[in-house]
Amino acid sequence: MKRVLALTAIEPPFRGRLIETQFLRPMARALGSVPGVEWECLALTPFLFRYSMRSPLSSFRRSGAEIRRIRCWLASRGAAAVFRQTPYPWHPRRFNLGAGQAAAFAVSTYPILISHLLLRPASLIVARSYPAALLARLARQATGVPYVFDMRGMYPEECVNAGAFESGSADFLFWKRRELELISDAAGCLAVSGPFAEHVRRLAPGARVSVIPCCVDADEIRFDPGLRKEAKRRHGLAGRFVLLHLGSFGTKGDRGLIARYLLRFRRARPDAILVAATGTEAFVPEIRAAFLGEGLAPADFMIINPRPGQLPEVRALGDAGLILERRVANTHACLSVKLGEYLASGLPVICTPFVEGAARLLDRYRCGMAVDPDDPSEPLEKEKEFLRNYETLRDNGFKLAREYLSLEACAGLWRQAVNQALRSR
């Protein structure tokens, strides 16, 4: 019997559902029925990540309930979930580590991974993101257990975008050196888009890279005309064309970018309105200030901080989904989770051409358009054609979500990547 260990580090699997939807669910679907293979999840989470400074007791209870839910869910699929609290990082949400912080993280966390491997030997580790892969590489050197590097994103560049350190700094160069080592020593690497895979092969020619996009569960996220009609009525948006932005922004400057795009889109559709949904309530004042700073009036937009369970209604408000990001070091490699969520919900997608992973798919399936709001030479005919062909674009989006971005399709790619790594051991 071969055992696969799905390893996450720092990222709290009980806060939000990103790890569950993009890591645990595909793994469960991919490996749950493979003869001779069993798998489990090990989550290494700093102790303080279980607390919110505003309401420590209630947040601790909520995280405990989520841990129990995830354990029960994985147990129903024949997999164990092991949660280990680590003493470092101390600061909640300290995901972006500098060189010294990464060393402290490794020293405090590595013994937990090694002790787990001694008690439950693994044939393969699938490490999600750079901090987990850092530990997996150390474990490989000590135990010989190979690892698959699920890169998720370009961690050094993402840390720069988050303001953790500057490009070219000692911390940045530390991670660029580690990045090359992690890629070169891995039994395989997973990238979310074609441009990302091309970037990895440029960094390390000969690297074994598989493309597995961010997936969407069509059983959970789907187009519901009745819900759309009711949601728009409830929010006072009946008859309005809604440009919807879900989740986080690539950089803080992208907040103003989508506000400027609304002004452009209104030249083709005057009744358009912008709706931005953020899961972090503390960001609402900053987003509002950015929209007003670009010349929007309060009636031109709506900012929503969804309650648990409210996301289906928020998605139903949209008529088009926005993935508008400026060109920064990691933009070309991105493939946002919300791409599949938009398309499965019946929203054709509007993105900037710099988000090459999404732009290529939109062009191939004809389910949206790429436009640069900062380029005055961009013809407004793009938006007019988008509106003329709206129904076709929406239907093509369903096809992309079903054929390439669905949980079932991505699980097949996961299964291939893991089996290949197990065979190459």
N, C-alpha and C positions, 0 to 999 in steps of 0.2 A: 504493500500500500504506500503510495506517495502522498506526502502532506505538503500543501501549499499554504504559506503564511502570508496573508494580506496585512501589510504593515502601514499604519499611519502614525505620524509623529507631529506634535504641536497642534495640528488642526483638530478641533473638538468635534467628534462625530455626532454629538448630541445637541449642538447649536446650529440650527439650520439643517437643511437636508442635502447639501451638496455632496458630502462624502457618501451618504446613503444612495443617492440617485446615480452618481457618476462612478462609484467605485464598488460599493457592496452589492448593489442590485445586479450590475453586469457580471460580477464575479459569481454571485449565486446562480444566475441564469446560465453562465458558461460552464461552471464546474459541478453544479448540483447533481448532474446525471452522468458524469464521466466515470466509467468503470475503473477501479483501481486508484482513484484520486479522491482525497478528502481535503478540505481546506478550513481555515479558521482566520479570524481577524484579531490582530493585536493592536490596540489603540494606546499610544503613549501620550498622555495628556497632562500638561502642568496642572497642579492642584488648583491654583487660583482661577483657571479657566472655567471652573464650575460655578463661579460666583459673579454676580453683577454688583458693582459698587453701590448702585442705587437701592437694590433690594437683595442683599446677600442670602438671606434665608429662603425666600421664595424662589430665587434663581437656582439655589442648590437643590431644592425639591424638584424643580422642573427638570434639571439636568439628570437627576436620579431617575425620574420617571421615563425620560428618553432613553437612558441606558438600559433600563428594564425592557422597554419596548423593542429596542434594537436586538437585545439578547434573545427575546422571545421570537422575534421575526426570523433571525438567523437560525435559531434552534429548529423552527418549523421547516427549514430548508436543509437541515442536517449539518449545520456549521456552528461552531462555537464562537463567541465574541468575548475577548478578554480585555478588560479596561485596567490599565495601570497608571496611577497618578505619579508624576515626576516632580521633583522639587524645583526644576528650572525649565523655562524662564519664570521669574516671579511675577512679572507684570502681565495682567490679562491681555490677550490678543497680541502678544509679542510674537508674531509669526515671522517677521522680517528680521533675521539675525545678522549682525556683523560678525567679523572673524572671531573676536574674543567671545562674543555671545554664543557662537556656534561651538567653540571649544568647550565652554561651560555646559552647554546643552549636551554635547556628546559625552563628557565625563560623567554627568549626572544620570544619563539615560542608557548608555551602552550596557552597563551591568544588568539592567532589567531585561534587555533583549537577549543577552547571552544566557542569563539564568532561565529564561523562557525556552530557548533553543535546547538547553541541556535537559530540561524536563520533558519537552515535546519536540524532538528533533524534526526538522523540516527538510524537504527535498528542494524547495525553492522559496524564495522570498519575493513577493511583489510589493515594491516600495513606492508609496504614493508621494510624489514631490521630493525636492532636494534634501530637506532635513532627514526624512526617513531613509532616503537612498544613502546618505552619508553614514548612517548607522548600519545599513545593510552591507555596505562595502567593507566597513570595519569587521563586521561579523564574518563576511566571506574570507577575509584575510586570516581570521582566527579559526574558523570551522570548515571552510571550503564550501559552504552552502552558497550556490549562485543566486543572483538576484535579477529581477526585471525592473527596470527604472521607468516607472510611470511618471513622466516628466510634468504633466499637467500644464505647465507654463514655463516661461523663461524667468526663473527665480531671481537671478542677479538684476535683470532689468526691471522686474516687478518691484524689487526692494528700492531701486532708484526712484521709480514712479511714486512709491509710497512715502518717499522722503527719509528712508532709513539711513541711506548714505548716498554719496554722489558717484556718478559714472567716472571711472578712472581712479577712484580712491583705493586705499589698501584693502578695504572690506570688499569692494567690487571685484578687484583683481583676485582676492582670495577665492571668491565663489566662482570666478571664471576658470581658475585652475582646477578647483574641485569639480566643476561641471565637466571638463574634459576627461578627468579621471573617472568620474561616475559613468559617463557614456562609454568610455573605452573598456572598462572592466565589467560592464553589464552583460548578462546573457542575452539581453534584448532591451530595446527602448521603445516606449509608446509615446507617440505624438498625436495631438488632436487634429492636425490639419496637414495637407500636402505641403504648404509653404514651411510649416514647422519642421516636418521631416527633412525637407531640403536643407533647411538651416542646420539641423543636427548633422547631416552628412557632410556639409561644408566644414563644420567644426572638427569632425572626426571621420575622415574618409574610411569607408569600410564598416561603419557602425551598422548594427542590425536594428533597423527602425521599422516599426509597424504603425500605420495610421489608424487610430480608433477615435472617431469624433465624439464630442459630447452628445449623449443620447437623450431621447425623450420617451417616456412611457405612454404610449398611445391609449392604454387602458385608463390612465389617470388624467391625461391632458387631451382634450378633444374639442372640436368645434360644436357649439351648442347655440343655434340661432335663437332659441327661446330665452336662454340665459342672457345672451347679448342684448336682446330687446329689453328685458326686464332690468338688467344692470344699467343700461343707458337711461332708462326712464327714472330709476331710483337716484341716479347721480345728476339728473337734469341735463343729460347729453343727447336726448332723443333728436335724431335728425342731423347730428353733428358728425363730421369725419374726425376720428380720434387718432392722433399720432401717439403711440404708447411707447414709453421707455420703462423697462423693468430692471430693477436691481441696481447694482453699482455702476459707476462710471469708470472708464479707462484711466482718466486723470481728472483732477478737479476742473481743469479748463474745458473738458468736454461738456460740462453743465451748460456753459454759455453757447457751445456749438449747437446743441439741439434747440435752444431757444432761437438762435438765428435761423436755423433750418425751418422752424415753423413760419417765420416771416416770409421765407422764400416759397414754401409750399402753399401758403395762402394766396399767392399770385395765381395759382392754378385751381385752388379750392378754397374760396374765401371763408367758408364756414368751419375750417379746420381748427382744432383745439389740441393743445399738448397736455397729456397726462403722464406724470412721472410717479412711479411707485418705488419707494425705497424701504428696505427692511430695517434701517437704522433711523430712529426718530430724531436723534441728535443732528442728523444731516439736513433735516427739513428747512431750517432757517437759512443755511448756506445755499441750498438749491434755490430757494425762493429769491434770495438776494442776487444770485447769478442770473436768473430769468429776468428779474426787474432791471438789472444792470444792462441787459441787452436790448431794452426798450419794450419788453412785453408789459401789458397791463395785467392787473390781477385777474381779469375776466378771460384772459387768453390762455390760462393754464390751470391745472389742478395737480396738487401734490398729495399723494396718498401714502400713509404708513400702514400697510395692511395688517390686520389682526390675524392670528392663526386661523387657517381655514378660509381666509378671504381671497386668496390668490386666484382661484377660478373666476370669481366675479370680476376681479381687476383685469385679468386677461381678456375677459369677455367684453370689456369696454372698448378695446382697441379695434381699429380698422386696418392699421399698418403698424408694424413693429420697427423700432429704431435701434440700430447698432451703429451709432455715429461716433467715431473716434478719430482723433488727430493722429498724424504719423509720429510715433515714438519708436524706440528701439525694438519693442516687442509686438507692435501692432500687427505686423504682417503675419505673425505666427498664430495669432489668436483664433479661437473658434468658440464663441460665447455659448454657454448653456442655453441662453434665452433664444438662440436661433431656432432650435428644434421646438421650444415651447411656443414661440410665435407661430411657426408654420403649422404645427398640429392644432393650434387654436383658431386657424383660419385667417391669419394675418400675413399677407405678403410683407417682405422685409425691405427696408431701406437702410443701406449701410454706406460708409465711405469706402472708396476704392483701396484705401490703405489696409483695411481689414481683409487681407487677401484670401484667407481661408474661407470666409463667408462669401466674399464677392465672387470667387470662382464657382461656388456651388449655386449661387443665385443665377449666374449667367448660364451655367450648364443646364439647369432645370427650368429657367425662365420663370422664377417665382419671386422676383423683386427687382431692385435696381441699385446701382452704386452711383453715388453723387458726392461731390465735394462742396459743401456749403460755403467754403472760403474762397472758391474759385469763381470769379465773376464771369468767366467765359463759358461756364456750364450752361447748356441750353435748357430753358424751361420746358422744352418739348419732352424732356425725360419724364417730368411729373405728369404732363398731359397724357402721354402714352401709358404711363402707369395707371392712371385713372380710367382710360378707355379700355384697357385690357385687365381690369381688376379681377374679374371672375376667373379668367384663365390663369392669372398669376396665383390666385388662391388655390385653385385645383392642382396646379403644378407643385405648390408648396406641400399639399397633402402627400403627393407622390414622393417628394424628397424626404419628408419626415418618415414615410412608411418604408421606402426602399433602402435608405442609407443611414438615417439618424435614429431609427427605432431601437428600443431596448433589445429586441430580438436580433436585429441585424448586428448591433454592436457586440452583443454577447457572443455571437459567432466569431467575430474578430478577436475577442478576448480569449476564446477557447483555442483558437489557432496559435495565438502568441504564447500562451502558457504551455501548450503541448509542445510547441517547437523548442521552448527553453528547457522543458523537462527532457526531451529527447537529446538535446545537445550536451547534457551534463556528462 
